[in-house]
């Protein structure tokens, strides 16, 4: 079975980013509820930015070393949150650009992901722990921590289920 994925819509890109952000939790618990983690990181960034400014103003006013350390911690936390927002935005932008094209080739032994000119990666079925259906996508969750997650649009759910049944591939499917 071959699945061609072209330009992705914003919701599918957002769902994929949210699954990637909680990949370690999903690898431990298939029933973990995926939510909009990108929104949570944006709120976190705004709160830490406000705390950084307040802390900086207090440090300048009172000239206290402890408040200076608090300012440094707040700035570090803001930078971390802002970094997540930038990284996930970059991933979403790549998924929604005109050049985005991935071909998934499913066989009885493996899944081959070909990004057409960039790279070609194959995953044996033993590599995957289970399949998570969330939002606009079908996500093949790996057994090893922080390894690649294969993502296919949810429109291919029936095709994937049929393929797994026909080839006797035993992967549990968890829907949200």
OpenMM code with the backbone's topology and positions (N, CA, C; nanometers):
from openmm import Vec3, app, unit

residues = "UNK UNK UNK UNK UNK UNK UNK UNK UNK UNK UNK UNK UNK UNK UNK UNK UNK UNK UNK UNK UNK UNK UNK UNK UNK UNK UNK UNK UNK UNK UNK UNK UNK UNK UNK UNK UNK UNK UNK UNK UNK UNK UNK UNK UNK UNK UNK UNK UNK UNK UNK UNK UNK UNK UNK UNK UNK UNK UNK UNK UNK UNK UNK UNK UNK UNK UNK UNK UNK UNK UNK UNK UNK UNK UNK UNK UNK UNK UNK UNK UNK UNK UNK UNK UNK UNK UNK UNK UNK UNK UNK UNK UNK UNK UNK UNK UNK UNK UNK UNK UNK UNK UNK UNK UNK UNK UNK UNK UNK UNK UNK UNK UNK UNK UNK UNK UNK UNK UNK UNK UNK UNK UNK UNK UNK UNK UNK UNK UNK UNK UNK UNK UNK UNK UNK UNK UNK UNK UNK UNK UNK UNK UNK UNK UNK UNK UNK UNK UNK UNK UNK UNK UNK UNK UNK UNK UNK UNK UNK UNK UNK UNK UNK UNK UNK UNK UNK UNK UNK UNK UNK UNK UNK UNK UNK UNK".split()
positions = [
    Vec3(0.0846, -0.1161, 0.0000),
    Vec3(0.0000, 0.0000, 0.0000),
    Vec3(0.0901, 0.1236, 0.0000),
    Vec3(0.0538, 0.2220, -0.0800),
    Vec3(0.1306, 0.3460, -0.0901),
    Vec3(0.0385, 0.4628, -0.0544),
    Vec3(0.0885, 0.5507, 0.0333),
    Vec3(0.0146, 0.6699, 0.0722),
    Vec3(0.1013, 0.7909, 0.0408),
    Vec3(0.0471, 0.8820, -0.0376),
    Vec3(0.1159, 1.0060, -0.0735),
    Vec3(0.0576, 1.1196, 0.0118),
    Vec3(0.1440, 1.1881, 0.0843),
    Vec3(0.1003, 1.3008, 0.1660),
    Vec3(0.1651, 1.4260, 0.1099),
    Vec3(0.0815, 1.5193, 0.0698),
    Vec3(0.1316, 1.6451, 0.0132),
    Vec3(0.1277, 1.7561, 0.1162),
    Vec3(0.0808, 1.8710, 0.0741),
    Vec3(0.0711, 1.9864, 0.1624),
    Vec3(-0.0317, 1.9552, 0.2715),
    Vec3(0.0054, 1.9784, 0.3954),
    Vec3(-0.0822, 1.9484, 0.5085),
    Vec3(-0.1589, 2.0731, 0.5505),
    Vec3(-0.2790, 2.0510, 0.6035),
    Vec3(-0.3544, 2.1656, 0.6555),
    Vec3(-0.3037, 2.2012, 0.7951),
    Vec3(-0.3437, 2.3157, 0.8437),
    Vec3(-0.2945, 2.3673, 0.9721),
    Vec3(-0.3313, 2.2756, 1.0886),
    Vec3(-0.4526, 2.2217, 1.0889),
    Vec3(-0.4959, 2.1373, 1.2007),
    Vec3(-0.4143, 2.0082, 1.2076),
    Vec3(-0.3879, 1.9449, 1.0929),
    Vec3(-0.3063, 1.8238, 1.0919),
    Vec3(-0.1641, 1.8547, 1.1394),
    Vec3(-0.1091, 1.9669, 1.0951),
    Vec3(0.0251, 2.0064, 1.1388),
    Vec3(0.0269, 2.0315, 1.2888),
    Vec3(-0.0753, 2.0982, 1.3416),
    Vec3(-0.0837, 2.1247, 1.4854),
    Vec3(-0.0995, 1.9950, 1.5642),
    Vec3(-0.1842, 1.9042, 1.5173),
    Vec3(-0.2008, 1.7753, 1.5852),
    Vec3(-0.0698, 1.6973, 1.5869),
    Vec3(0.0013, 1.6991, 1.4763),
    Vec3(0.1294, 1.6277, 1.4682),
    Vec3(0.2306, 1.6873, 1.5644),
    Vec3(0.2375, 1.8184, 1.5715),
    Vec3(0.3298, 1.8847, 1.6644),
    Vec3(0.2931, 1.8501, 1.8086),
    Vec3(0.1648, 1.8481, 1.8408),
    Vec3(0.1229, 1.8144, 1.9768),
    Vec3(0.1575, 1.6704, 2.0133),
    Vec3(0.1459, 1.5786, 1.9186),
    Vec3(0.1856, 1.4405, 1.9442),
    Vec3(0.3370, 1.4315, 1.9647),
    Vec3(0.4127, 1.5050, 1.8851),
    Vec3(0.5590, 1.5057, 1.8997),
    Vec3(0.5995, 1.5629, 2.0358),
    Vec3(0.5304, 1.6679, 2.0810),
    Vec3(0.5642, 1.7288, 2.2100),
    Vec3(0.5396, 1.6357, 2.3289),
    Vec3(0.4490, 1.5413, 2.3138),
    Vec3(0.4226, 1.4490, 2.4251),
    Vec3(0.4624, 1.3059, 2.3906),
    Vec3(0.5605, 1.2892, 2.3013),
    Vec3(0.5987, 1.1557, 2.2558),
    Vec3(0.6461, 1.0649, 2.3684),
    Vec3(0.7187, 1.1169, 2.4646),
    Vec3(0.7685, 1.0317, 2.5730),
    Vec3(0.6541, 0.9794, 2.6589),
    Vec3(0.5543, 1.0624, 2.6844),
    Vec3(0.4372, 1.0176, 2.7611),
    Vec3(0.3579, 0.9138, 2.6828),
    Vec3(0.3453, 0.9337, 2.5514),
    Vec3(0.2719, 0.8383, 2.4683),
    Vec3(0.3423, 0.7034, 2.4615),
    Vec3(0.4743, 0.7047, 2.4649),
    Vec3(0.5475, 0.5787, 2.4605),
    Vec3(0.5268, 0.4986, 2.5886),
    Vec3(0.5032, 0.5676, 2.7003),
    Vec3(0.4783, 0.4994, 2.8265),
    Vec3(0.3326, 0.4567, 2.8407),
    Vec3(0.2397, 0.5446, 2.8009),
    Vec3(0.0978, 0.5223, 2.8263),
    Vec3(0.0156, 0.5482, 2.7006),
    Vec3(-0.0387, 0.4428, 2.6385),
    Vec3(-0.1173, 0.4633, 2.5156),
    Vec3(-0.2471, 0.5390, 2.5391),
    Vec3(-0.2944, 0.5450, 2.6621),
    Vec3(-0.4184, 0.6165, 2.6924),
    Vec3(-0.3950, 0.7611, 2.7338),
    Vec3(-0.2698, 0.8083, 2.7235),
    Vec3(-0.2379, 0.9464, 2.7582),
    Vec3(-0.3177, 1.0400, 2.6686),
    Vec3(-0.3800, 1.1397, 2.7296),
    Vec3(-0.4639, 1.2328, 2.6541),
    Vec3(-0.3777, 1.3425, 2.5926),
    Vec3(-0.3708, 1.3430, 2.4626),
    Vec3(-0.2971, 1.4466, 2.3901),
    Vec3(-0.3835, 1.5720, 2.3892),
    Vec3(-0.3221, 1.6850, 2.4161),
    Vec3(-0.3940, 1.8119, 2.4132),
    Vec3(-0.3082, 1.9152, 2.3424),
    Vec3(-0.3520, 2.0371, 2.3395),
    Vec3(-0.2808, 2.1406, 2.2669),
    Vec3(-0.1613, 2.1903, 2.3494),
    Vec3(-0.0519, 2.1167, 2.3428),
    Vec3(0.0670, 2.1518, 2.4187),
    Vec3(0.1329, 2.2780, 2.3658),
    Vec3(0.1158, 2.3065, 2.2399),
    Vec3(0.1742, 2.4284, 2.1832),
    Vec3(0.1105, 2.5511, 2.2469),
    Vec3(-0.0193, 2.5469, 2.2712),
    Vec3(-0.0877, 2.6563, 2.3397),
    Vec3(-0.0362, 2.6698, 2.4832),
    Vec3(-0.0168, 2.5571, 2.5502),
    Vec3(0.0357, 2.5612, 2.6871),
    Vec3(0.1746, 2.6237, 2.6912),
    Vec3(0.2599, 2.5921, 2.5926),
    Vec3(0.3933, 2.6521, 2.5882),
    Vec3(0.3858, 2.8014, 2.5593),
    Vec3(0.2886, 2.8445, 2.4805),
    Vec3(0.2722, 2.9877, 2.4537),
    Vec3(0.2313, 3.0610, 2.5815),
    Vec3(0.1375, 3.0043, 2.6552),
    Vec3(0.0955, 3.0645, 2.7822),
    Vec3(0.2120, 3.0671, 2.8804),
    Vec3(0.2862, 2.9572, 2.8874),
    Vec3(0.4033, 2.9486, 2.9742),
    Vec3(0.5040, 3.0584, 2.9388),
    Vec3(0.5265, 3.0790, 2.8090),
    Vec3(0.6216, 3.1812, 2.7649),
    Vec3(0.5757, 3.3211, 2.8043),
    Vec3(0.4482, 3.3491, 2.7889),
    Vec3(0.3955, 3.4806, 2.8253),
    Vec3(0.4092, 3.5042, 2.9757),
    Vec3(0.3736, 3.4050, 3.0555),
    Vec3(0.3831, 3.4189, 3.2012),
    Vec3(0.5283, 3.4398, 3.2441),
    Vec3(0.6207, 3.3615, 3.1875),
    Vec3(0.7614, 3.3775, 3.2273),
    Vec3(0.8193, 3.5095, 3.1770),
    Vec3(0.7715, 3.5603, 3.0650),
    Vec3(0.8170, 3.6920, 3.0174),
    Vec3(0.7724, 3.8011, 3.1132),
    Vec3(0.6479, 3.7950, 3.1574),
    Vec3(0.5965, 3.8935, 3.2534),
    Vec3(0.6746, 3.8850, 3.3849),
    Vec3(0.6965, 3.7616, 3.4319),
    Vec3(0.7736, 3.7452, 3.5560),
    Vec3(0.9171, 3.7952, 3.5402),
    Vec3(0.9750, 3.7770, 3.4238),
    Vec3(1.1111, 3.8257, 3.3988),
    Vec3(1.1169, 3.9778, 3.4071),
    Vec3(1.0195, 4.0432, 3.3474),
    Vec3(1.0168, 4.1903, 3.3490),
    Vec3(0.9960, 4.2419, 3.4912),
    Vec3(0.9003, 4.1831, 3.5622),
    Vec3(0.8761, 4.2249, 3.7007),
    Vec3(1.0001, 4.2031, 3.7862),
    Vec3(1.0612, 4.0864, 3.7708),
    Vec3(1.1812, 4.0542, 3.8480),
    Vec3(1.2957, 4.1496, 3.8142),
    Vec3(1.3105, 4.1820, 3.6865),
    Vec3(1.4161, 4.2747, 3.6451),
    Vec3(1.3931, 4.4138, 3.7054),
    Vec3(1.2686, 4.4604, 3.7014),
    Vec3(1.2374, 4.5907, 3.7592),
    Vec3(1.2636, 4.5932, 3.9099),
    Vec3(1.2267, 4.4857, 3.9786),
    Vec3(1.2532, 4.4781, 4.1226),
    Vec3(1.4029, 4.4722, 4.1512),
    Vec3(1.4766, 4.3997, 4.0669),
    Vec3(1.6219, 4.3913, 4.0841),
    Vec3(1.6856, 4.5288, 4.0671),
    Vec3(1.6438, 4.6019, 3.9660),
    Vec3(1.6989, 4.7359, 3.9432),
    Vec3(1.6613, 4.8333, 4.0555),
    Vec3(1.5423, 4.8164, 4.1086),
    Vec3(1.4976, 4.9071, 4.2148),
    Vec3(1.5672, 4.8779, 4.3482),
    Vec3(1.5725, 4.7488, 4.3873),
    Vec3(1.6273, 4.7137, 4.5189),
    Vec3(1.7749, 4.6753, 4.5154),
    Vec3(1.8295, 4.6523, 4.3979),
    Vec3(1.9703, 4.6128, 4.3819),
    Vec3(2.0046, 4.4949, 4.4732),
    Vec3(1.9240, 4.3891, 4.4575),
    Vec3(1.9368, 4.2704, 4.5416),
    Vec3(1.9874, 4.1542, 4.4562),
    Vec3(2.0869, 4.0811, 4.5070),
    Vec3(2.1455, 3.9684, 4.4343),
    Vec3(2.0441, 3.8555, 4.4153),
    Vec3(1.9661, 3.8302, 4.5181),
    Vec3(1.8662, 3.7233, 4.5094),
    Vec3(1.7649, 3.7519, 4.3979),
    Vec3(1.7201, 3.8754, 4.3883),
    Vec3(1.6274, 3.9128, 4.2808),
    Vec3(1.6948, 3.9022, 4.1437),
    Vec3(1.8252, 3.9272, 4.1379),
    Vec3(1.8994, 3.9101, 4.0128),
    Vec3(1.9026, 3.7650, 3.9687),
    Vec3(1.9198, 3.6758, 4.0662),
    Vec3(1.9173, 3.5317, 4.0353),
    Vec3(1.7776, 3.4917, 3.9877),
    Vec3(1.6755, 3.5437, 4.0538),
    Vec3(1.5373, 3.5151, 4.0116),
    Vec3(1.5123, 3.5638, 3.8682),
    Vec3(1.5664, 3.6801, 3.8355),
    Vec3(1.5532, 3.7326, 3.6994),
    Vec3(1.6187, 3.6380, 3.5997),
    Vec3(1.7376, 3.5897, 3.6326),
    Vec3(1.8083, 3.4966, 3.5439),
    Vec3(1.7300, 3.3681, 3.5220),
    Vec3(1.6714, 3.3137, 3.6293),
    Vec3(1.5913, 3.1912, 3.6174),
    Vec3(1.4677, 3.2165, 3.5310),
    Vec3(1.4022, 3.3294, 3.5532),
    Vec3(1.2830, 3.3619, 3.4740),
    Vec3(1.3169, 3.3802, 3.3260),
    Vec3(1.4281, 3.4453, 3.2979),
    Vec3(1.4708, 3.4648, 3.1587),
    Vec3(1.5029, 3.3297, 3.0945),
    Vec3(1.5694, 3.2419, 3.1689),
    Vec3(1.5998, 3.1082, 3.1170),
    Vec3(1.4709, 3.0327, 3.0854),
    Vec3(1.3724, 3.0376, 3.1757),
    Vec3(1.2449, 2.9689, 3.1535),
    Vec3(1.1720, 3.0267, 3.0318),
    Vec3(1.1769, 3.1590, 3.0172),
    Vec3(1.1150, 3.2218, 2.9005),
    Vec3(1.1834, 3.1743, 2.7723),
    Vec3(1.3159, 3.1712, 2.7726),
    Vec3(1.3910, 3.1292, 2.6532),
    Vec3(1.3572, 2.9845, 2.6166),
    Vec3(1.3420, 2.9003, 2.7165),
    Vec3(1.3075, 2.7596, 2.6916),
    Vec3(1.1689, 2.7488, 2.6273),
    Vec3(1.0710, 2.8173, 2.6822),
    Vec3(0.9361, 2.8137, 2.6269),
    Vec3(0.9294, 2.8734, 2.4872),
    Vec3(0.9971, 2.9846, 2.4686),
    Vec3(0.9993, 3.0500, 2.3383),
    Vec3(1.0699, 2.9612, 2.2344),
    Vec3(1.1705, 2.8887, 2.2782),
    Vec3(1.2394, 2.7951, 2.1892),
    Vec3(1.1470, 2.6848, 2.1403),
    Vec3(1.0629, 2.6328, 2.2300),
    Vec3(0.9651, 2.5314, 2.1901),
    Vec3(0.8665, 2.5884, 2.0891),
    Vec3(0.8215, 2.7108, 2.1124),
    Vec3(0.7262, 2.7729, 2.0204),
    Vec3(0.7894, 2.7907, 1.8824),
    Vec3(0.9139, 2.8382, 1.8781),
    Vec3(0.9825, 2.8557, 1.7498),
    Vec3(1.0043, 2.7221, 1.6792),
    Vec3(1.0480, 2.6210, 1.7533),
    Vec3(1.0757, 2.4900, 1.6928),
    Vec3(0.9484, 2.4261, 1.6375),
    Vec3(0.8399, 2.4323, 1.7136),
    Vec3(0.7154, 2.3729, 1.6650),
    Vec3(0.6573, 2.4527, 1.5492),
    Vec3(0.6757, 2.5833, 1.5522),
    Vec3(0.6308, 2.6662, 1.4398),
    Vec3(0.7059, 2.6319, 1.3127),
    Vec3(0.8348, 2.6048, 1.3260),
    Vec3(0.9163, 2.5662, 1.2103),
    Vec3(0.8685, 2.4326, 1.1533),
    Vec3(0.8374, 2.3377, 1.2408),
    Vec3(0.7870, 2.2074, 1.1954),
    Vec3(0.6539, 2.2244, 1.1228),
    Vec3(0.5653, 2.3033, 1.1815),
    Vec3(0.4350, 2.3255, 1.1184),
    Vec3(0.4500, 2.3943, 0.9825),
    Vec3(0.5394, 2.4914, 0.9757),
    Vec3(0.5619, 2.5623, 0.8495),
    Vec3(0.6139, 2.4671, 0.7414),
    Vec3(0.7045, 2.3760, 0.7792),
    Vec3(0.7566, 2.2783, 0.6833),
    Vec3(0.6460, 2.1865, 0.6339),
    Vec3(0.5554, 2.1472, 0.7239),
    Vec3(0.4473, 2.0570, 0.6849),
    Vec3(0.3454, 2.1248, 0.5939),
    Vec3(0.3313, 2.2561, 0.6068),
    Vec3(0.2304, 2.3283, 0.5292),
    Vec3(0.2868, 2.3952, 0.4038),
    Vec3(0.4178, 2.3824, 0.3784),
    Vec3(0.4761, 2.4480, 0.2613),
    Vec3(0.4441, 2.3702, 0.1332),
    Vec3(0.4611, 2.4367, 0.0206),
    Vec3(0.4268, 2.3787, -0.1090),
    Vec3(0.5155, 2.2613, -0.1478),
    Vec3(0.6374, 2.2587, -0.0966),
    Vec3(0.7311, 2.1526, -0.1325),
    Vec3(0.7141, 2.0268, -0.0474),
    Vec3(0.6263, 2.0310, 0.0529),
    Vec3(0.6102, 1.9166, 0.1429),
    Vec3(0.5493, 1.7977, 0.0688),
    Vec3(0.6203, 1.6890, 0.0691),
    Vec3(0.5727, 1.5680, 0.0034),
    Vec3(0.6409, 1.4470, 0.0659),
    Vec3(0.5605, 1.3557, 0.1171),
    Vec3(0.6129, 1.2325, 0.1755),
    Vec3(0.5350, 1.1162, 0.1156),
    Vec3(0.6080, 1.0103, 0.0807),
    Vec3(0.5459, 0.8890, 0.0308),
    Vec3(0.5706, 0.7780, 0.1316),
    Vec3(0.4618, 0.7195, 0.1822),
    Vec3(0.4713, 0.6059, 0.2743),
    Vec3(0.4393, 0.4802, 0.1962),
    Vec3(0.5316, 0.3850, 0.2000),
    Vec3(0.5099, 0.2568, 0.1336),
    Vec3(0.5013, 0.1493, 0.2418),
    Vec3(0.3840, 0.0906, 0.2550),
    Vec3(0.3606, -0.0129, 0.3554),
    Vec3(0.3776, -0.1495, 0.2914),
    Vec3(0.4564, -0.2338, 0.3544),
    Vec3(0.4698, -0.3728, 0.3108),
    Vec3(0.4509, -0.4617, 0.4327),
    Vec3(0.4490, -0.5911, 0.4126),
    Vec3(0.4292, -0.6842, 0.5236),
    Vec3(0.5452, -0.6808, 0.6223),
    Vec3(0.6624, -0.6355, 0.5786),
    Vec3(0.7807, -0.6344, 0.6652),
    Vec3(0.8095, -0.4984, 0.7274),
    Vec3(0.7747, -0.3887, 0.6546),
    Vec3(0.8186, -0.2576, 0.7011),
    Vec3(0.7352, -0.1442, 0.6421),
    Vec3(0.7618, -0.0242, 0.6962),
    Vec3(0.7066, 0.0996, 0.6424),
    Vec3(0.8251, 0.1813, 0.5926),
    Vec3(0.8187, 0.2269, 0.4690),
    Vec3(0.9255, 0.3092, 0.4123),
    Vec3(0.8721, 0.4508, 0.3951),
    Vec3(0.9430, 0.5471, 0.4539),
    Vec3(0.9068, 0.6887, 0.4435),
    Vec3(1.0070, 0.7551, 0.3504),
    Vec3(0.9589, 0.8059, 0.2395),
    Vec3(1.0444, 0.8716, 0.1416),
    Vec3(1.0020, 1.0176, 0.1312),
    Vec3(1.0929, 1.1089, 0.1682),
    Vec3(1.0611, 1.2519, 0.1646),
    Vec3(1.0950, 1.3139, 0.0295),
    Vec3(1.1132, 1.2319, -0.0705),
    Vec3(1.1364, 1.2779, -0.2073),
    Vec3(1.2494, 1.3797, -0.2143),
    Vec3(1.3687, 1.3367, -0.2274),
    Vec3(1.4922, 1.4137, -0.2424),
    Vec3(1.5661, 1.4381, -0.1107),
    Vec3(1.5000, 1.4300, 0.0024),
    Vec3(1.5698, 1.4591, 0.1275),
    Vec3(1.6262, 1.3329, 0.1916),
    Vec3(1.5394, 1.2377, 0.2249),
    Vec3(1.5876, 1.1127, 0.2819),
    Vec3(1.4813, 1.0047, 0.2692),
    Vec3(1.5276, 0.8821, 0.2850),
    Vec3(1.4404, 0.7664, 0.2780),
    Vec3(1.4719, 0.6790, 0.3989),
    Vec3(1.3704, 0.6549, 0.4822),
    Vec3(1.3895, 0.5799, 0.6052),
    Vec3(1.2895, 0.4660, 0.6080),
    Vec3(1.3352, 0.3501, 0.6542),
    Vec3(1.2430, 0.2371, 0.6671),
    Vec3(1.2365, 0.1927, 0.8131),
    Vec3(1.1174, 0.1518, 0.8533),
    Vec3(1.0922, 0.1056, 0.9901),
    Vec3(1.0278, -0.0320, 0.9831),
    Vec3(1.0865, -0.1271, 1.0515),
    Vec3(1.0269, -0.2597, 1.0596),
    Vec3(0.9075, -0.2526, 1.1544),
    Vec3(0.8116, -0.3420, 1.1386),
    Vec3(0.6918, -0.3380, 1.2202),
    Vec3(0.7227, -0.3614, 1.3688),
    Vec3(0.8329, -0.4302, 1.3987),
    Vec3(0.8720, -0.4531, 1.5379),
    Vec3(0.9149, -0.3230, 1.6058),
    Vec3(0.9454, -0.2212, 1.5281),
    Vec3(0.9880, -0.0911, 1.5781),
    Vec3(0.8740, -0.0189, 1.6510),
    Vec3(0.7491, -0.0466, 1.6118),
    Vec3(0.6339, 0.0257, 1.6647),
    Vec3(0.5713, -0.0472, 1.7827),
    Vec3(0.5262, 0.0324, 1.8794),
    Vec3(0.4582, -0.0207, 1.9976),
    Vec3(0.3077, -0.0308, 1.9722),
    Vec3(0.2475, 0.0755, 1.9196),
    Vec3(0.1042, 0.0782, 1.8919),
    Vec3(0.0742, 0.1948, 1.7983),
    Vec3(-0.0525, 0.2101, 1.7629),
    Vec3(-0.0966, 0.3189, 1.6761),
    Vec3(-0.1931, 0.4062, 1.7568),
    Vec3(-0.1704, 0.5369, 1.7511),
    Vec3(-0.2574, 0.6333, 1.8197),
    Vec3(-0.3285, 0.7166, 1.7141),
    Vec3(-0.4602, 0.7210, 1.7215),
    Vec3(-0.5381, 0.8053, 1.6317),
    Vec3(-0.5793, 0.9276, 1.7126),
    Vec3(-0.5340, 1.0439, 1.6672),
    Vec3(-0.5637, 1.1679, 1.7377),
    Vec3(-0.5922, 1.2783, 1.6369),
    Vec3(-0.7023, 1.3448, 1.6532),
    Vec3(-0.7353, 1.4590, 1.5688),
    Vec3(-0.7379, 1.4228, 1.4216),
    Vec3(-0.6503, 1.4848, 1.3462),
    Vec3(-0.6452, 1.4668, 1.2005),
    Vec3(-0.5390, 1.3674, 1.1558),
    Vec3(-0.4846, 1.2875, 1.2471),
    Vec3(-0.3748, 1.2001, 1.2086),
    Vec3(-0.3764, 1.0631, 1.2724),
    Vec3(-0.2999, 0.9745, 1.2101),
    Vec3(-0.2737, 0.8400, 1.2613),
    Vec3(-0.1247, 0.8363, 1.2911),
    Vec3(-0.0893, 0.8052, 1.4147),
    Vec3(0.0502, 0.8129, 1.4582),
    Vec3(0.0999, 0.6760, 1.5021),
    Vec3(0.2095, 0.6325, 1.4409),
    Vec3(0.2721, 0.5060, 1.4743),
    Vec3(0.3773, 0.5351, 1.5819),
    Vec3(0.3499, 0.4940, 1.7051),
    Vec3(0.4345, 0.5266, 1.8204),
    Vec3(0.5431, 0.4200, 1.8344),
    Vec3(0.6704, 0.4618, 1.8436),
    Vec3(0.7809, 0.3656, 1.8524),
    Vec3(0.7954, 0.3048, 1.9920),
    Vec3(0.8692, 0.1956, 1.9997),
    Vec3(0.8967, 0.1305, 2.1280),
    Vec3(1.0075, 0.2029, 2.2040),
    Vec3(1.1065, 0.2535, 2.1327),
    Vec3(1.2206, 0.3196, 2.1962),
    Vec3(1.1876, 0.4644, 2.2262),
    Vec3(1.2418, 0.5128, 2.3348),
    Vec3(1.2177, 0.6504, 2.3772),
    Vec3(1.2734, 0.7503, 2.2761),
    Vec3(1.1938, 0.8512, 2.2448),
    Vec3(1.2324, 0.9658, 2.1616),
    Vec3(1.2807, 0.9279, 2.0220),
    Vec3(1.2287, 0.8202, 1.9655),
    Vec3(1.2583, 0.7869, 1.8268),
    Vec3(1.1504, 0.8465, 1.7369),
    Vec3(1.1637, 0.8268, 1.6083),
    Vec3(1.0743, 0.8895, 1.5108),
    Vec3(0.9320, 0.8344, 1.5185),
    Vec3(0.8369, 0.9253, 1.5068),
    Vec3(0.6956, 0.8903, 1.5008),
    Vec3(0.6526, 0.9039, 1.3556),
    Vec3(0.5906, 0.8002, 1.3023),
    Vec3(0.5388, 0.8044, 1.1662),
    Vec3(0.3963, 0.8588, 1.1732),
    Vec3(0.3658, 0.9602, 1.0923),
    Vec3(0.2348, 1.0255, 1.0937),
    Vec3(0.1707, 1.0189, 0.9562),
    Vec3(0.0446, 0.9757, 0.9535),
    Vec3(-0.0328, 0.9651, 0.8302),
    Vec3(-0.1658, 1.0368, 0.8544),
    Vec3(-0.2180, 1.1118, 0.7581),
    Vec3(-0.3475, 1.1786, 0.7771),
    Vec3(-0.4594, 1.0788, 0.8095),
    Vec3(-0.5549, 1.1220, 0.8910),
    Vec3(-0.6629, 1.0351, 0.9382),
    Vec3(-0.7545, 0.9869, 0.8263),
    Vec3(-0.7514, 1.0506, 0.7108),
    Vec3(-0.8331, 1.0069, 0.5984),
    Vec3(-0.7974, 0.8677, 0.5493),
    Vec3(-0.6814, 0.8195, 0.5882),
    Vec3(-0.6356, 0.6867, 0.5463),
    Vec3(-0.6575, 0.5814, 0.6542),
    Vec3(-0.7395, 0.6116, 0.7549),
    Vec3(-0.7583, 0.5191, 0.8672),
    Vec3(-0.8106, 0.3834, 0.8221),
    Vec3(-0.9135, 0.3823, 0.7391),
    Vec3(-0.9707, 0.2548, 0.6927),
    Vec3(-0.8686, 0.1747, 0.6123),
    Vec3(-0.7915, 0.2428, 0.5279),
    Vec3(-0.6895, 0.1751, 0.4483),
    Vec3(-0.5828, 0.1129, 0.5384),
    Vec3(-0.5410, 0.1860, 0.6402),
    Vec3(-0.4386, 0.1346, 0.7320),
    Vec3(-0.4921, 0.0158, 0.8100),
    Vec3(-0.6143, 0.0259, 0.8616),
    Vec3(-0.6744, -0.0865, 0.9358),
    Vec3(-0.6862, -0.2105, 0.8477),
    Vec3(-0.7313, -0.1900, 0.7250),
    Vec3(-0.7470, -0.3016, 0.6318),
    Vec3(-0.6112, -0.3650, 0.6010),
    Vec3(-0.5096, -0.2814, 0.5786),
    Vec3(-0.3759, -0.3323, 0.5503),
    Vec3(-0.3222, -0.4139, 0.6675),
    Vec3(-0.3392, -0.3629, 0.7895),
    Vec3(-0.2912, -0.4350, 0.9081),
    Vec3(-0.3616, -0.5693, 0.9231),
    Vec3(-0.4918, -0.5731, 0.8991),
    Vec3(-0.5670, -0.6980, 0.9085),
    Vec3(-0.5239, -0.7977, 0.8007),
    Vec3(-0.5077, -0.7510, 0.6784),
    Vec3(-0.4704, -0.8396, 0.5679),
    Vec3(-0.3317, -0.9001, 0.5867),
    Vec3(-0.2412, -0.8237, 0.6461),
    Vec3(-0.1035, -0.8718, 0.6630),
    Vec3(-0.0764, -0.9269, 0.8023),
    Vec3(-0.1805, -0.9416, 0.8834),
    Vec3(-0.1711, -1.0003, 1.0181),
    Vec3(-0.0661, -0.9297, 1.1037),
    Vec3(-0.0676, -0.7982, 1.0985),
    Vec3(0.0242, -0.7174, 1.1791),
    Vec3(-0.0497, -0.6805, 1.3066),
    Vec3(0.0050, -0.7222, 1.4180),
    Vec3(-0.0609, -0.7044, 1.5469),
    Vec3(-0.0123, -0.5768, 1.6152),
    Vec3(-0.0762, -0.4670, 1.5861),
    Vec3(-0.0512, -0.3409, 1.6549),
    Vec3(-0.1831, -0.2933, 1.7130),
    Vec3(-0.1835, -0.2625, 1.8410),
    Vec3(-0.3040, -0.2108, 1.9030),
    Vec3(-0.3305, -0.0700, 1.8506),
    Vec3(-0.4576, -0.0372, 1.8336),
    Vec3(-0.4959, 0.0945, 1.7852),
    Vec3(-0.5761, 0.1629, 1.8954),
    Vec3(-0.5283, 0.2787, 1.9352),
    Vec3(-0.5943, 0.3581, 2.0384),
    Vec3(-0.6462, 0.4858, 1.9751),
    Vec3(-0.7764, 0.5057, 1.9858),
    Vec3(-0.8379, 0.6272, 1.9301),
    Vec3(-0.8707, 0.7214, 2.0438),
    Vec3(-0.8635, 0.8495, 2.0138),
    Vec3(-0.8941, 0.9508, 2.1141),
    Vec3(-1.0358, 0.9929, 2.1034),
] * unit.nanometer
topology = app.Topology()
chain = topology.addChain("A")
for resn in residues:
    res = topology.addResidue(resn, chain)
    for name in ("N", "CA", "C"):
        topology.addAtom(name, app.Element.getBySymbol(name[0]), res)
